[in-house]
Every structure is written in C-alpha cells, then in structure tokens.
Amino acid sequence: MNETLLKAPSAQPRTAPATPPGGALTRQRRRTLLLCAGFAVALVLLTGLALSTGQVEMPLMDALRALVGLGDAGDVLVVQEFRAPRVLSALIAGAGLAVSGSLLQRLFRNPLASPDVIGVTGGASFGAVAMLAAGASQLLIPLAALGGGILAAALLGAFAWRSRMAVTRLVLVGLAVQSGLAAAVNLMIVRFPAELADSALQWTTGSLYGRTWTEVRFGGAAIALAVAAAFLAHRRLSVLDLGDDSAGGLGLDPDRARLGLLLLAIVLASLSAGLSGPVAFVALAVPHLVRLLAGPPTPGTLALTALAGAVLLLGADHIVLHLLPVQGLPVGAATATLGAPWLLFLMIRQGRLPQRSES
C-alpha cells in the first residue's frame, strides 16, 4: 500500500539520518552551540539596528533607553509604538515558521514540504482575509488564520486519504490547494470596499507593517507555547524516524503521534502567518540551511532553526525597509525573491536523487 498523509509503510523502516555516535555527536553539539551563539549575536545586532534606524535616526543607546521608556519623548514614541512591535513580530513569526517547516519536513520525509508549499499559509490567508471582510477585530485575525490553516490541511488530508497517494505527491496537491485558496482570497479582495482592499492586499503579501503590542502579546504567547511544545515533542519525532514497527515496539502509537505533530506544525504556521502574513519560503529554506550547517536533527538544531528563522525574517524586513530603492515593499516580496531559486534548486535536486520503491 502506498504511503498516505498520516501513515508510513511498516514494511520499510524509515531511514532518517541517525544521530552521530560518540565523538561525532560531541563535535556536532559543539558546532551547534557555536552556530547558536553566532545567530544569537546576529539577532542582537539586527535588533539594535532595526530599533535605531529609519526616518527618525537615533544612536543605538538612545534607542535602547527609549525601549524602556527613558530619554526623549519623541524617541520613546517611535521606538515603543512603531519599531519594537514590528521587530518582535518578525522575531516571533520567523522562529515559528522555521520550526513549523522543520516539523513538516521530518514528518513527510520530503525536503519540499513546508506550510507555504502544502497550502497551510494559503488557508491562513483565506481565514484572515475573510475575517477582515467581516469587519471583525484585529484580535480575531490570528484565530481566523488558525482556522484557515486547519481547513487547508483538512482539504489536503481528504485528497490524500481518498486517493491513497504517496507522500512524494502531496506537494503537488498542496500547491493546488494553495492556488485555489489564493484565487478565493483574490476574489474577496476584488469584492472588498476600497477602504478594506488595500489593507487586505498588503496583509496577503506578507507584511509586518502596523503591528501592535496587543497582536504581539497574544500571538507571541501562543507561538511561544507552540514552539515549546515542539521541543517537548522532539523525542517522539526521533522515535518516528526509526520506523513504525520500531516506534510501536517502544510503546508509541505512530499514527496518533504523527497526527499530533502535524497539528502542532499547522498551528505554528497558522499563528505565525496571523502575525506576519503568509511570508513565503522561510519555513522551506531555514531547515535546509540548518541541516547543511549543523547536521542531523537534535534538540540543539531545533533551537538553531528557531534562531535562524528569526534572523532571516528580521534581516529581510530590514532590507525592504532601508536597503532597496523601492519604498513600501512587504517583507514577503523579499523572502519570495530569495526563496524561489531555492525551491527550484530543491526540485531539480529531488529529481536527480534515486527514488525508493513504494510497497
């Protein structure tokens, strides 16, 4: 029987990269720790740069004092009300998207699996724009995005269950779901009143503009809890990597564990999209980058994935704000420009790799 969305074949155990033994494990831990330190320093530097630069320039120390409510009243207003919520949204959403992509790629055992490729972020966009069309409060947008992401995953699961398709083909179905939901979103935007169309269109391209402390508090707390749950679930992921027979022998129900981890990845991606919009390719590219730099998955590499996602999204936002000649571009435009060649490279590389036979 072919692989389905939530069930891997028991006849062929999974062949995920094993954690390196002995001295190799020690070297990987040391390398991961150094990389985490490097990305943490980059994160601090980018945060300071984002808080101190803009139309109102100020020295870094003045920006840091303004962040805690000290110094010139104008600086405090600019930093606390405009820059800090945007910076924190980028950090939180970037980490959430990257961790979600890492979970999906390990669950599907497919390097092309990510929330924006299999349709989850398209569903989040659909839910959020529908909420905007209804004129509801901004506080409900993350919940609407979560509902839309679950809807997209349910559609994907229904197609997979009915056709018993292999996991390697789910990416194509996910792209179809993403395209269909994008068409529905565009239709709603066209039918919007003019005063709502601009805000909805900006949100659907992936934008950190106009984030508020209320959104950061509620969305950030939910994403932080989901990321913590992903760290706690890492042991189950490692057991699933051994194959369904071995996982069952160790007392783990593979189908239930896989479903729970899939729902966790969907929640992470949808909540992150509710905070930043459907920013493309962060969830796809960052897990690959971490595997190239740090090696096989461990709890340390998951922490590195979260740090790298935060750095990537904050860096991309700084680029579109200050380094491009075109003003007003959403951050999603920068990540899509960087990610499209990466997706093409992965698809070409997948086509060249020998495919395992399916039972």
N, C-alpha and C positions, 0 to 999 in steps of 0.2 A: 504494500500500500504506500502511496506517495506521502511525503511529509505534508502536514497541514499546518495551519497557523499556530495551533497550540499543542500539537503532538508531534514529537520527533520519532523516527523509527527505532524500535527497540532492538532490531536485528543488527544495526550498525551503531556501535557506541560513538559518541561524539569524539572528535579529535582536536579539541581546542588546545592551544599551546599550553603545555604544562608549566607550572611554576618552576623556575630553575632550582636545582638542588644545591645544598651545601654552599661552597664558596661563591658560586654564581648567584645564588639568592642574596648573599651578603653584598655582592657588588651591585646587584640591581637595587637593593634597598638604599645603598649609599648614593647611587646615581639618581634615584627618585627623590631622595631627600635634597640633594643639591639642586635638582631641577625645580622642586617646590620652592626652595629658598630663592632661586633666581626669578621665578614667576611672581613670587610674593613681593620682591623688591620692585619688579617692573610694575606691579599693581599699585604699589605705594607711589612710585614716581608718576605714573599716569594719572592717579587720583589727584595728586598735588597740582599737576599741570592742568587738569580739567577744571579744578576749582579756582585757579588763579588767572587763566587766560580767557579771553572773549572780548566783546565790545568794550567792557569795562576792565581794563588791565589793572592788576594789583600784585604786589610782591607776594611770594608764597607764604611768608609768615603772617602777613596781613590777612590772607585768605584763610589760614588755619585759625587765627584768632576770631575771624568773622564766623567761622563754622561753629564755634562755641558761644557766639553771641557777644564777643568783645570787639572793640575798635569802632571805626566809623559806621554810623547807622546805615549809610548807603551800601557800604561793603557787606554788612550783615544781611541786608535785604537781598542783594544779588546772590550771595553765596547760599544762604539758608533757603530761600524761596524758589530759586531758579536752578542753580547749578547742582547743589547737593542731591535733591531728589532725582535729577537726571543721571548723575553719576552712580548713585546707589541702584537705580533701576537697571542700568547697564551691567553692573557687577552681579546683581542677583539673577537677572534673566539670562545672562551669559553662562553663569555657572549651572543654572537649571537646565538650559537647553543642551549643554555639553554632556552633563550626566545622563540626561534622557537618551541622547544619541548613543552613548556608551552602552546603556542597558539594552536598547533595541538591537544593536549590532551583535551583542553577545547572545541574546535570546534567539534571533533569527539566523545567527551564524552567517550573516551576509553583510559585507562591508558597505553596501549601498543603502542599508536600512537606516532611516532617520525620520524624525517626526515630519519634516517638510517634504520628504520624498514619498512616504506612505500615506500622506493625506491628513495627518493629525493637526498640523498647524493650519491647513486649509479649513478643517472643521472648526478650529478655534476662531478663525476669521469670520466664518459664517455665523457662529453664535454671537460674537461680539458686535458685528455689524447689525444683526437682527435686533440686538438689544438697543443699539444706537437708534435704529429706525423706530423702535417703540418709544423713544424718548425717556428711557429709564435712567436711573442714577449711574454715574461713573463707577460707583462702588460695586455695581452688579456685573460689570463687564468681565472681571476675572471668572465669576461663576458661569456667565454665559459662554465664555471661551472654553471653560472646562466641559460644559455640556456639549458644545460643538465638537470638541476633540473626541469625546466618547462616542458621539454619533458617527464620526468618520471611522473610528476604529470598529464600531459595530458593523458598518457597511463593508469594510474590508474583511472582517471575520465572516460575515454572511457569504460573501463571494467565495472565500477560501473553503468554507465548510461545504457549500453546495457542489463545488467542482472538484474538491479534494486536491487542490493544486499544490504543487511543491513550493516551498518557501522561496526558492530562487525566482519564481514567477510573481511573487507577491508584490515586488517592487513595481512591476508594470501595472498591476491592478491599483496599487496605491497612487501611482501617477494619474491614472484615470479618475480615481476618486478625488484627488486634489484638483484636477482640471474641472471636473463637474461642479465642485463646491466653489471654485473661483468664478465660474460662469454665473452661479447663483448670486454670489456676492456682487459681481459687476452689475447684474440686473437690478439688485436692490439699490445700488448706488445711483444708477441711472434714474430710478424712480423716486429717489430722495428729493425733498425740498432742497433748494440751493444752499441754504444755511447749514444743512447737515452733510451734504455731499462732500464738501472739502475735508471736513474732519474725518469722515469715514474713509475717504480715499487715502488720506495721509496715514491713518492707522493701519490699513491693509498692506501698505508697502513696508511696514516695519519702521516705526519711529519712536524715539524717546522724548519727543517734544511735548512739553506741557505736563509732565508727570508731577504728581502732588504727593505730599507726605502721607496723606490718607491711603493712596494707592500703594505706596512703598511699604507702609506698615502692614496692611492686610495681605497684599500679595507677597511681600518679602517674608512674612512669618510663615505663610502656607508653603512657599517654595523651600524655605529653610527646613521645615519639618519633613518635607518630601525628600530632600537631599539626605537628611539624617537617616530616614528610613532606607534609602538606597545603600548607605554604608552598612546599616544593620543587616541588609539582605545580601550582602556580598558573599557570605558563606554559602547561602543557598545557590547563588549563581555558580560558584565554584563546584558544588556538588552536581549541578545540572550539566556542567561541562564534561563530567565523567560518563555521561550517557544515562538513559532512562533506567536500564537494568541495574546499573551500579547505584544510581540515586535511590531506587526503590529498595535495594538491599541495605542502604544506610538509613532507611526509615523516612525518606522524603517522598511525598506524592508528586511526581514530576508535572502532571497536568495542572494540579492546583497551584504548585509553586510557580509554574510558568505563567499562568493566568494572573496571579497576584503581581508578579514582577512586570508583566505587560501593562496592567492597570496603573501601576506606580509610574512607569515611564510615560504613559499617556497623561496622567495627572501633572507630572513635572513639565512636560512640553506645553500643555494647555495653559497652565498657570503662568508659565514664563511668557507665552505668547500674549496672554491677557495683560501683562505688564509692559511688554516692549513691542507688541505687534508681531506678526509672523516673520521674524528675522530669518532669512534663509541661510543655510549651509553651515551655521555654527555647530549644530548637532551632528552634521555629517563629517566635517573636516577635523574637528578637535580630537575626537577619539583616535583617528588615524595618526595624527601628529604625535599624540602621547604614546601610542604603540611604537612608532618609529624612534622616539627619543628614549623611552623608559623600558620597553619590552613588554612581556606578558602581563595580564591584568592582576593586580593586587589591590588591597585597600589603599596603599600609598599612591598607586597610579590613578585610582578614582579621585583622590584628593587633588592630584596634579591635573586631572581632567577638569575639575571644577575651577581651579585657578586659571588654567589656560583659556577656558571659555569666557571667564570674566575679563581677562586681559584682552582677548580678541575683540569682544563686543565693545568694550570701553575704548580701545585703540581705534576701531573702525568709526565709532561715533566722533572721536576727536578729529579724525581725518576729514569726515564730511563737514564738520563744523569750521575747521580752521585751515586746512591744507589744500582744499580744492577750490578752483576759481569759481565754481557754480555754487551759489548760496541756496540754502533751503533743501538740499537733498536729504532724504531719510537715510538712516543708517542701514536699512535693508538693501538699498541700492549698492552700497559699498561691499557688504558681505556677499551679495549675489554676484557682483563682478569678480570678486576673489574666488568664490566657490564654484562657479560654473566650469572653469577649466579643470578644477579638481575633480568634479563629478565626471567629466568627460574622460579624464585620465583613469579614474577608478573603473569606469565601464569598459574601457579598452583593455585594462589590465585583467579584469574579470574574464573577458572574452578569450584571453590568451592562456589563462590558467586551466589545467586539466580538470574536468568536471567529474565528481564522484557519481557513480551509478546509483540509481534510486531503486529500492526494492519495491 
